[in-house]
Amino acid sequence: MIELFNETSLLALIIFPLIGVVLLMLIPSQYQYVIKYSSLAISSIVSLIALLVYLNFDHSIEGYQFLYTYSWLDIPGTWGDGVGAISLDLGIDGIAALMVLLTGIVMFTGTIVSWAIKEDLKDFFILYFLLLSGVFGVFVSLDMFFFFFFYELSVLPMYLLIGKWGSSSKFPTFSRTKEYSAMKLTLVLVAGSVLIWVAIIAIFLQSNLGTFNILEIEKVISENLSTDFQKIAFPLLMVGFGILAGLWPFHTWSPDGHVSAPTAVSMVHAGVLMKLGAFGIIRIGMFLLPEGAQFWMPLLIVLGAVNVIYGAISAMGQTDFKYVIGYSSVSHMGYVLMGIATLHYLGLTGAVLQMFSHGVMTALFFAVVGMIYERTHTRDSLVLQGLAKKMTVTTILFGIAGLTSLGLPGLSGFVAELLIFMGIFQSYGFGGIILGSFAVVGAAITAIYILRLIAKAFFGPVSSEWEDLTDSNLRERFAASILVFTILLIGLWPYPFVEVIKHGVGPILSGILGAI
């Protein structure tokens, strides 16, 4: 039974959300409770599988685990016997194992939060599960073709989810309609996908193996993927995937997308989708193009530093809760990019842990903002005041997310950022000291805008307009408690997570810099 689980568990992560899609299509739209509980059941099953995959992952064993292969298509060519292949090759290392767990957590909590949607709930969950099937597919794919296929599957449903169920933002000087945000997000991410696809095809042809399998191509890097080729191909992946990771100056789609998306989609968007970009840089860029990565990483760490400072300063100037969190996500993803670019054991480990921590933290942020918006119908901090007296539990939840964001010891954000800072200061000599100082300043700016936002919106006298507010309900608190528990677990006991991450980080850095 355990062997069967090992062989098919990753495939189940992809298939079960699709089963949910088919199941929901068969349920009449008027049966709202049936739709809700069916969606919760599917989400629970998938999240449980993700948890079991993580718990059964053995970080003491080298190589990829839970391997599964299905030959999908033979392609003619001039490779060996004249035939190449595209296969559904699945497997995970320590990095992917943690991302699978993150996706399961965000999927389950997002499903619970989505019960508040009143319009076309069936259609919403169909697109929601379709998107998450793609996300799981990206994290577990070892074939570049299917990696890209699932990458696109995870991005394209966002257009409809935002355009249909999103909300528009109106300010005295400008407005952002949900249709505008959905279109901008889609066009920018598709533009990045073009760069990714060009690089993938180039790697496939240059490897001369007739396969898109990442592990097979890795074996012939020194023979077939020349240094010049890697230097040309790597920036295509760095920018293409970097766009989804919020890389400056290609980040502008992200805050608008955050603001307009419905709560659960914002949770998935910031919590998981942005991590696909960073994961793509690691999985394909660094793993298959090590010399290209070594050549271009100094530029990436500088751009990451700009992300940190620019995102933090931009967040400090916002009044809409979602814009604050949106620009904060750009800033925090800057830490991820900087950690990746250090090419240092501590830095890359911290970057992966930050991907997980930021995913859980922003999911909690957006869940709480959704609670507030559902009751006040505004996200403007200039209007909201004294919420703590009426929404005590909600205030505590937002405070935990905020303190995680600014890196309070004992919470997940502190551990991840500490490892990244240590990696930055130990890389690039004097330049690392300068860049590390920028990263620390970014954390200080984060503390300023988070604490100021909490003081403005949650404390002080209660406006008469908010006298009848109610606090979060049990359903919302249950979803938020799962995220809070995860934040505290990582912050207080990070060792098991770091041990799993080491399993994936070691081989990648060994390929780039030699034995650690």
Phi, psi and omega in degrees: 000319179295320179296319178298319178298317181297323184283327189246358187296320181291322176297323180297325178299327179276319187285318186298320174299325178291325173298321176299321178299312180296317180300315181294326178298332183273349182268126177301143187297334184286344180274075186298316182292324177297318178297316181297311184287329175294317178295319179295322179296313179298314180298320180296317180297312182296317180294324177294319177298317179299319178295317180294322176300315180295315183292330180271356178288127183258103184285353179274350180260131179285155176090176182280150184237168182058040185292139178214137180225134173223117180289120187259320185203134171267137181236136180289150178182198183243030184262113175058255182276008176090003182230131173254183184208147168246121184233149172277090181259122182240148178175160181224150168249193183296325180293311181294325180300318180291324179290327175296316178298316178302314181297319179298318180295312182292322179299313183294311181293325178295325177296318179296315180297326185289351178299341180284346180292132184252341185253122175051051183298322180301311181296323179299310183292329176300312179291324180298313180290325177298315178300313184288332172299318177296320180298311178300321180300320179297313185292335184252358183281136173246010176245126186296327179297309180288330173304312180291321179301311180291328177300314178291322179298329181279342184263315190296323177299341180300328181301310181287322181297321178280314183296329182267310188254002181282185179226150180266152180251135180234128178230165181302328186255342180199167177218155178231112176281155180295327178295320177298313182296319180296316180293318180297314179301313184295314183295317181293317181290324176294322176300318176295324180296328178299315179297318180298314183295321177299315180294319180296315178297319180297317178296317179301312182289318183292328181292333176059034179253341183075022179220149174266003184296124185295319182291325178290318180294325180301331182289339184245020182302310185294330182275318191250334182257094186293164179299316180297318178298316181297322180293332178277320186281326186299316180298333175297317178287322182298316180283316182301309177286327181298329178301314179291333178279002179081024182298127175291139006261026183258023190267350195296338177294331191292306180300319178297319178295319178301313187295320186275339185289148171295164190306307183297324180289323174299319178299315180289320181301303182282324186285326187234310188301317180297335179287336178300323180296310179296321179297321179296320177299318181288309189291315183260311184297302184286325184286320184260342182232061186299318181289324175296321178297315181297326181287321189263350184298327175302323177291318182296322182290327176292314178297324176297321177296321175298318176308312185299308184287313181299313181297319181293316180294320179295320178297325182294337182265004183263153175246336176284127182308315184290325176293322176301311181291324179298311178288330174297324177295321175300317179295313183290328174292337173298322175298319179299313181296321178294318179298318177299316186286346179294334188052035180240145184304312181293319182296314182290322175299315178296324180297316180293318178294325176293323175302316180290312182298314180295324179299314180290318182297313182289329174299318177294317178306306185290329176297317180291318178298323176298320176299317181292315183294323180297332183261330183253340182060030174208153175237014186276117181290345176284341181261321183284139180198141175069026184295336183299329182286336181253333183231066188297310182296319178299321178297318179298317180297316179295322179297320178296316178297318180295318179292328174295320181297320182274359172086040178291131177303141183099348178244162190298326183298325181295312183299314183296313182293325178300314179297320179295314180301316180297321178294319180295314183294338180262008179237155175062022174058230181295327177298325177296324178295317179296312181294322177297325178294320176299319180297319179293320177299320177301321178295323178293319178296323177302317179299323182295307186285332178290311181294323178294320179295317179297316181296319184289313189270331189254341182242174185094180180294148180276127176293146180302336181293336185250020182295330185260015181294146174247153181281174179300150180269177184297322179299313180293320181292325179297314179298315181293326181295327177297317180292319179296317179301317180295318179299315181291322181299314180292319182294324183266336183218069185281345188305311182299324180290319179296322179297320178292317180299321181304328181301324180269330184288318185304306181299325181293313180290329177296322179292331182270315188247358186093187183300138179284000000 
